[in-house]
Amino acid sequence: PVSEIALLLTQRKIKRVPVVQDDKLVGIVSRADIVHAVAQGHLIIRPW
């Protein structure tokens, strides 16, 4: 889930995380991607 990615980016102080499926790189999610999705209203991050 995106909330786990956001937490990982924050805890490890990294800017990007790879997205892997079947041992193949299928994408990269960045902090900017998450911020953009939230700003556009496509994503709601709820505190746990």
N, C-alpha and C positions, 0 to 999 in steps of 0.2 A: 504493500500500500504506500501511497504517497506520503502519508504521515511518518512512516518508518524511514523513508528516504530523507525527509526533512530533518528528522532527528539525527540520522547518521551524518548528514552534512554538517549539522550544528555541533554535535559532540566531537567529531574528528577534525573539525575546522578545515574541511575541504570544500571545494567549489563545484565539483562534478563527481558523479558516480556512474559506472558503466551498468548497462542493462544487458544481462546475458540470458540466453535461452538455448538449451541443448548445447552448452559449451561454446556458443557463438555469440559474438558481440552484435546486438541488435539495435543498440542506441546508447545515448548518454543523456542523463538528466542533470541539469545544473540548478544552482540556487536561483539563477535568473529565470529559468523555466518555471519554477514553482512560484516565484514572486509574480511573474507575468500572468500565470493562470489564476492566481488569487485576485490580482488587480482587475482582470477581465471578468471576474465572477464565475469562472469555469470550475473553480475549486474552492472548497471551504475547509480550512484547517481548524479543527476543534481541539482545544486543550484536553489532555487526558486527565 
